[in-house]
Amino acid sequence: MNLIETLRAQIRRNCHNPFYLRKLKEAGLKPDDIKTLEDFERIPFMTRAELYEILSNDYGSFMRDDVVRMNLSPSPLGLIPILNTKRDIEAMNRANARAFERAGVTKDDVVMITFGYHIFIAGLMFHGGFEELGAKTIPLGPGSTAQAMEVAEKLKPTVLVANPSFALKLAKEGLEGIRVLIAAGEPFSSVRGYKEKVRRAFGDDITLVDYYGMAECTPVACECKHETGLHVTTDFCYVEVIDPETGERVGEGERGEIVVTHLNKDAMPLQRYRTGDLGILESVECLCGMSLTMPTGVFGRTDEMYKVKGVKIYPSQIPFVLKSFPGLTGKFRLEIDKTDKGTDWLKVVVEGQGDAEQIKARLREALLVTPEVEVVEKLDKEGVEDRRY
């Protein structure tokens, strides 16, 4: 099936759920009316707040007789269930296996996974993909550095799956033999210089793979062995990038909010789901054969936005920039005001040590507007101060 046929089939299945049926009725649509992407974009968005509201009430209408796995995920309302059928798990495992194969992992590799295997989804999710691929998989889970090093000494892993910060810690402890790192759970490629730092720690021959997924939908995107950006898993989900304010699709290469739709999901399917994550979509020519790509993964959240000189500013982008300067603590204050002439004025006060002009240049690239930058030894107050009104 082509994309539209696949989307239409998923929407038809979704309509057995009153929540999704109501969404279509709001737009005056029936599944068979979805003949183009423009038709699909008429379907109202689904928000995290809506999802949390349903799941906080005894799973709402998402529970099905054929659900076989129930993980949990943190939310503002406490832990919420993540539901999967056997078919859902098999589809997720296949999509991950294909992504890991593109990343250069083979059945001959020994994979050590350091994510949790208990109530959260990450450990089992990664594990299923590697087993589908046929790799030898160690379900290490989270724990002490000493334990990880002891297991690595005995079982000689060649692939490490970890938060990038924990991977770096293991490298500094002397972990050897890792040829592929699949990093998730923390900003990685979106932090300038971070990959280079990890590569220096492990050695130049390592392949560094950034991975993007959510408890509600994974995988969404994953780098391949050529490291040309995170390729969207287009056989598993459909991804849009929209203007968070207007809801309109943005152009290729423009930043916006990531919106995800499952393509083959039974339990708890996402349909035009606003993730709140900031990203960019581009078409690239990659030797792996994939095209649709997030060049730097997620680099912020849409939860808080300010307009400065007509440009949308997301304060959540600032920590991604500051993390690339080792002398900074990561603490900052964003000040927005107006000059005597009535034009917007922006200043970022950061804590630690660093070159203000270099920090300013990096912030300009990320925020698309030039701020003033002040570096202080100790910040007395963090947050955002908008004094214009």
C-alpha positions as CSV (number, residue, x, y, z in Angstrom):
1,M,0.0,0.0,0.0
2,N,1.1,3.6,-0.6
3,L,1.2,6.1,2.2
4,I,-2.4,7.4,1.8
5,E,-3.8,3.9,1.7
6,T,-1.8,3.0,4.8
7,L,-3.0,6.1,6.6
8,R,-6.6,5.5,5.6
9,A,-6.4,1.9,6.8
10,Q,-5.1,3.0,10.2
11,I,-7.7,5.7,10.5
12,R,-10.4,3.1,9.7
13,R,-9.1,0.9,12.5
14,N,-8.9,3.9,14.8
15,C,-12.6,4.7,14.3
16,H,-13.5,1.7,16.4
17,N,-12.4,3.9,19.3
18,P,-15.0,6.6,20.2
19,F,-12.1,9.1,20.8
20,Y,-10.9,8.9,17.2
21,L,-14.4,8.7,15.7
22,R,-15.2,11.9,17.4
23,K,-12.0,13.5,16.0
24,L,-13.1,12.7,12.5
25,K,-16.7,13.8,13.1
26,E,-15.3,17.2,14.3
27,A,-13.8,17.7,10.8
28,G,-16.9,16.2,9.0
29,L,-14.8,13.3,7.7
30,K,-15.1,9.6,7.2
31,P,-12.1,7.3,6.7
32,D,-12.9,6.9,3.0
33,D,-12.7,10.7,2.6
34,I,-8.9,10.6,3.2
35,K,-7.6,10.5,-0.4
36,T,-4.7,13.0,-0.1
37,L,-2.4,14.3,2.6
38,E,-4.4,17.5,2.5
39,D,-7.5,15.5,3.5
40,F,-5.5,13.9,6.3
41,E,-4.3,17.3,7.6
42,R,-8.0,18.2,8.1
43,I,-8.1,15.7,11.0
44,P,-7.8,17.6,14.4
45,F,-4.6,17.1,16.3
46,M,-4.4,14.8,19.3
47,T,-2.7,16.3,22.4
48,R,-0.8,14.9,25.3
49,A,-3.4,16.4,27.7
50,E,-6.1,14.5,25.9
51,L,-4.1,11.2,26.0
52,Y,-3.3,11.7,29.7
53,E,-6.9,12.4,30.5
54,I,-8.1,9.2,28.9
55,L,-5.3,7.0,30.4
56,S,-5.7,8.4,33.9
57,N,-9.2,7.0,34.0
58,D,-8.8,3.2,34.0
59,Y,-7.2,3.2,30.5
60,G,-10.3,4.8,29.0
61,S,-11.3,3.3,25.7
62,F,-7.7,2.3,24.8
63,M,-7.9,-1.1,26.6
64,R,-8.4,-4.1,24.4
65,D,-8.9,-7.8,24.9
66,D,-5.7,-8.6,22.9
67,V,-3.4,-6.3,24.9
68,V,-0.5,-8.4,26.2
69,R,2.0,-5.9,27.5
70,M,1.3,-3.0,29.9
71,N,4.3,-0.7,30.6
72,L,4.1,2.6,32.5
73,S,5.3,6.1,31.7
74,P,5.6,9.2,33.9
75,S,3.2,12.1,33.3
76,P,2.0,15.2,35.2
77,L,-0.9,13.0,36.4
78,G,1.4,10.2,37.6
79,L,2.2,7.0,35.9
80,I,0.1,6.2,32.9
81,P,-0.1,2.9,31.1
82,I,1.5,2.2,27.7
83,L,-0.5,-0.6,26.0
84,N,0.6,-3.0,23.2
85,T,-0.8,-6.1,21.6
86,K,1.2,-9.0,20.3
87,R,1.0,-7.6,16.8
88,D,2.1,-4.1,18.0
89,I,5.2,-5.6,19.7
90,E,6.1,-7.6,16.6
91,A,5.7,-4.4,14.4
92,M,7.8,-2.4,16.8
93,N,10.5,-5.1,16.9
94,R,10.7,-5.3,13.1
95,A,10.9,-1.5,12.8
96,N,13.7,-1.4,15.4
97,A,15.5,-4.3,13.8
98,R,15.6,-2.6,10.4
99,A,16.8,0.7,12.1
100,F,19.6,-1.1,14.0
101,E,20.6,-3.0,10.8
102,R,21.0,0.4,9.0
103,A,23.1,1.5,12.0
104,G,25.5,-1.4,11.2
105,V,24.5,-3.9,13.8
106,T,24.5,-7.5,12.7
107,K,23.6,-10.9,14.2
108,D,27.2,-11.4,15.1
109,D,27.2,-8.5,17.5
110,V,27.0,-8.7,21.3
111,V,24.7,-5.9,22.5
112,M,24.7,-4.5,26.1
113,I,21.5,-2.6,27.0
114,T,21.7,-0.3,30.0
115,F,18.1,0.9,30.0
116,G,15.5,-0.3,32.5
117,Y,13.6,-3.5,32.1
118,H,11.0,-2.9,34.8
119,I,7.9,-0.8,34.5
120,F,9.2,1.5,31.7
121,I,9.3,0.5,28.1
122,A,12.9,1.3,26.9
123,G,14.8,-1.9,27.9
124,L,12.3,-4.4,26.5
125,M,11.7,-2.2,23.4
126,F,15.4,-2.1,22.5
127,H,15.8,-5.8,23.4
128,G,13.0,-7.0,21.1
129,G,14.6,-5.2,18.1
130,F,18.0,-6.7,18.6
131,E,16.5,-10.2,19.2
132,E,14.5,-9.7,16.0
133,L,17.8,-8.9,14.2
134,G,19.4,-12.0,15.7
135,A,22.0,-10.2,17.8
136,K,23.3,-11.6,21.1
137,T,21.7,-9.3,23.7
138,I,22.6,-8.6,27.3
139,P,19.7,-7.3,29.4
140,L,22.0,-5.4,31.8
141,G,19.6,-2.6,32.8
142,P,20.5,0.4,34.8
143,G,23.0,0.0,37.6
144,S,26.5,0.8,38.8
145,T,29.4,1.6,36.5
146,A,31.4,-1.2,38.2
147,Q,28.7,-3.8,37.4
148,A,28.6,-2.7,33.8
149,M,32.3,-2.9,33.5
150,E,32.3,-6.4,35.1
151,V,29.7,-7.7,32.7
152,A,31.5,-6.1,29.7
153,E,34.8,-7.8,30.8
154,K,33.1,-11.2,30.8
155,L,30.8,-10.9,27.7
156,K,32.7,-8.5,25.5
157,P,29.9,-6.4,24.0
158,T,30.5,-4.8,20.6
159,V,27.3,-2.6,20.7
160,L,26.3,-0.4,23.6
161,V,22.8,1.0,24.1
162,A,22.8,3.8,26.7
163,N,22.3,7.4,27.6
164,P,25.2,9.3,26.0
165,S,26.3,10.6,29.5
166,F,26.5,7.0,30.9
167,A,28.3,5.8,27.7
168,L,30.9,8.6,28.2
169,K,31.3,7.5,31.8
170,L,31.9,3.9,30.8
171,A,34.5,5.0,28.2
172,K,36.4,7.0,30.8
173,E,36.4,3.8,33.0
174,G,38.1,2.0,30.1
175,L,35.3,0.2,28.3
176,E,36.8,-1.2,25.1
177,G,35.6,-3.1,22.0
178,I,32.5,-1.0,21.4
179,R,32.1,-0.4,17.6
180,V,28.5,1.0,17.7
181,L,26.9,3.2,20.3
182,I,23.1,3.7,20.1
183,A,22.4,6.7,22.3
184,A,18.9,7.6,23.6
185,G,17.1,9.2,26.5
186,E,19.2,12.4,26.5
187,P,20.1,15.1,23.9
188,F,23.0,13.9,21.8
189,S,23.4,15.1,18.2
190,S,21.5,18.2,19.0
191,V,24.3,19.3,21.4
192,R,27.1,20.7,19.3
193,G,30.4,18.9,20.0
194,Y,28.9,16.2,22.1
195,K,29.4,13.5,19.5
196,E,33.0,14.5,19.0
197,K,33.6,14.3,22.7
198,V,32.2,10.8,22.9
199,R,34.1,9.7,19.8
200,R,37.3,10.9,21.3
201,A,36.6,8.8,24.4
202,F,35.8,5.6,22.5
203,G,38.1,6.0,19.5
204,D,37.7,7.2,16.0
205,D,36.3,4.0,14.6
206,I,33.1,4.0,16.6
207,T,29.7,4.6,14.9
208,L,27.6,7.0,17.0
209,V,23.9,6.6,16.5
210,D,21.3,9.0,17.9
211,Y,17.8,7.5,18.5
212,Y,14.5,9.3,19.0
213,G,11.4,7.6,20.3
214,M,8.7,8.1,23.0
215,A,7.0,5.6,25.3
216,E,3.8,6.2,23.2
217,C,5.6,5.6,19.8
218,T,9.0,4.1,19.2
219,P,11.0,4.1,17.0
220,V,10.3,7.5,15.5
221,A,13.8,8.2,14.0
222,C,17.2,6.7,14.2
223,E,20.6,7.4,12.6
224,C,22.3,4.9,10.3
225,K,26.0,4.0,10.2
226,H,26.7,7.0,7.8
227,E,25.6,9.5,10.5
228,T,23.7,11.8,8.2
229,G,21.0,12.6,10.7
230,L,18.1,10.6,12.3
231,H,16.1,8.9,9.5
232,V,12.4,8.8,10.2
233,T,11.1,5.2,10.4
234,T,8.6,5.8,7.5
235,D,7.5,2.1,7.6
236,F,6.3,2.5,11.2
237,C,5.0,6.1,11.6
238,Y,4.2,9.2,9.7
239,V,5.9,12.4,10.9
240,E,4.8,16.0,10.3
241,V,6.4,19.2,11.5
242,I,4.0,22.1,12.2
243,D,4.1,25.6,13.4
244,P,3.2,25.2,17.1
245,E,1.1,28.4,17.1
246,T,-0.9,28.0,13.9
247,G,-0.9,24.3,13.5
248,E,0.1,24.7,9.8
249,R,2.8,22.5,8.3
250,V,6.1,24.3,8.0
251,G,8.5,24.1,5.0
252,E,11.3,21.6,4.7
253,G,14.2,22.6,6.9
254,E,12.1,24.9,9.1
255,R,11.9,24.2,12.8
256,G,8.6,23.3,14.3
257,E,6.7,20.8,16.5
258,I,6.9,17.1,15.7
259,V,3.6,15.4,15.0
260,V,3.4,11.6,14.9
261,T,0.9,9.1,13.5
262,H,1.2,5.4,13.8
263,L,0.9,3.4,10.6
264,N,0.2,-0.1,11.9
265,K,-1.0,0.0,15.5
266,D,-3.8,-1.7,17.4
267,A,-3.7,-0.6,21.0
268,M,-3.3,3.1,21.9
269,P,-2.6,4.3,18.4
270,L,-1.4,7.9,17.9
271,Q,-3.1,10.0,15.3
272,R,-1.7,13.4,14.5
273,Y,-0.2,13.4,18.0
274,R,1.5,16.7,19.0
275,T,4.6,15.6,20.8
276,G,5.7,19.0,22.1
277,D,9.2,18.3,20.7
278,L,11.0,20.8,18.4
279,G,12.6,19.4,15.3
280,I,13.4,19.8,11.6
281,L,12.6,17.5,8.7
282,E,14.8,17.4,5.6
283,S,15.1,15.1,2.6
284,V,18.7,13.9,2.3
285,E,20.5,11.5,0.0
286,C,22.0,8.8,2.2
287,L,23.8,5.6,1.1
288,C,21.5,3.6,3.4
289,G,18.6,4.4,1.1
290,M,16.6,6.4,3.6
291,S,15.6,10.0,2.8
292,L,13.3,11.8,5.3
293,T,15.6,12.9,8.1
294,M,15.8,14.9,11.3
295,P,19.3,16.4,10.9
296,T,19.9,17.0,14.6
297,G,17.2,15.2,16.5
298,V,15.1,17.0,19.0
299,F,16.4,20.4,20.2
300,G,13.8,21.8,22.5
301,R,10.2,21.8,23.6
302,T,7.2,24.0,22.6
303,D,5.8,24.3,26.1
304,E,6.9,27.9,26.4
305,M,7.3,30.3,23.5
306,Y,7.9,34.1,23.2
307,K,7.9,36.3,20.2
308,V,11.0,38.6,19.9
309,K,11.4,40.8,16.8
310,G,8.7,38.6,15.2
311,V,10.7,35.4,15.8
312,K,9.4,32.6,17.9
313,I,11.8,32.0,20.8
314,Y,11.8,28.7,22.7
315,P,13.7,29.0,26.0
316,S,14.0,25.2,26.1
317,Q,16.5,25.4,23.2
318,I,19.0,27.3,25.4
319,P,20.2,24.4,27.6
320,F,21.1,22.4,24.4
321,V,23.4,25.3,23.4
322,L,24.9,25.8,26.9
323,K,25.7,22.1,27.2
324,S,28.3,22.4,24.5
325,F,30.4,24.8,26.7
326,P,32.1,22.8,29.4
327,G,32.8,25.8,31.5
328,L,29.1,26.7,32.0
329,T,26.9,25.1,34.6
330,G,23.8,25.1,32.4
331,K,21.9,27.6,34.6
332,F,20.6,30.7,32.8
333,R,18.2,33.6,32.9
334,L,16.5,34.9,29.7
335,E,15.6,38.6,29.8
336,I,13.2,40.2,27.3
337,D,12.6,43.9,27.2
338,K,12.1,46.8,24.9
339,T,14.6,49.5,24.0
340,D,13.9,53.2,24.2
341,K,13.0,53.1,20.5
342,G,10.4,50.4,21.2
343,T,12.2,47.4,19.6
344,D,12.5,44.1,21.3
345,W,15.7,43.4,23.2
346,L,16.9,39.9,24.3
347,K,19.6,39.0,26.8
348,V,20.8,35.6,28.1
349,V,22.7,35.6,31.4
350,V,24.6,32.4,32.0
351,E,26.5,30.9,34.9
352,G,30.0,29.7,34.8
353,Q,33.0,30.5,32.6
354,G,33.1,31.0,28.8
355,D,33.5,33.4,25.9
356,A,30.5,35.5,25.7
357,E,30.9,36.1,21.9
358,Q,31.2,32.4,21.2
359,I,28.1,31.7,23.3
360,K,26.3,34.5,21.5
361,A,27.1,33.1,18.1
362,R,25.8,29.6,19.1
363,L,22.6,31.1,20.6
364,R,22.0,33.1,17.4
365,E,22.2,29.9,15.3
366,A,19.7,28.2,17.6
367,L,17.3,31.0,18.4
368,L,17.4,32.7,15.0
369,V,17.8,36.1,16.7
370,T,20.9,37.7,18.2
371,P,20.8,38.0,22.0
372,E,23.1,39.9,24.3
373,V,25.1,37.5,26.5
374,E,26.5,38.0,30.0
375,V,28.6,35.4,31.8
376,V,28.5,35.5,35.6
377,E,30.2,33.5,38.2
378,K,27.0,32.9,40.2
379,L,23.5,33.4,38.9
380,D,21.1,34.8,41.5
381,K,17.9,33.9,39.7
382,E,17.0,31.5,36.8
383,G,14.0,31.5,34.5
384,V,12.5,33.9,32.0
385,E,11.7,37.6,32.7
386,D,9.6,39.2,30.0
387,R,9.4,42.9,31.0
388,R,7.8,44.2,27.8
389,Y,4.2,44.3,29.1
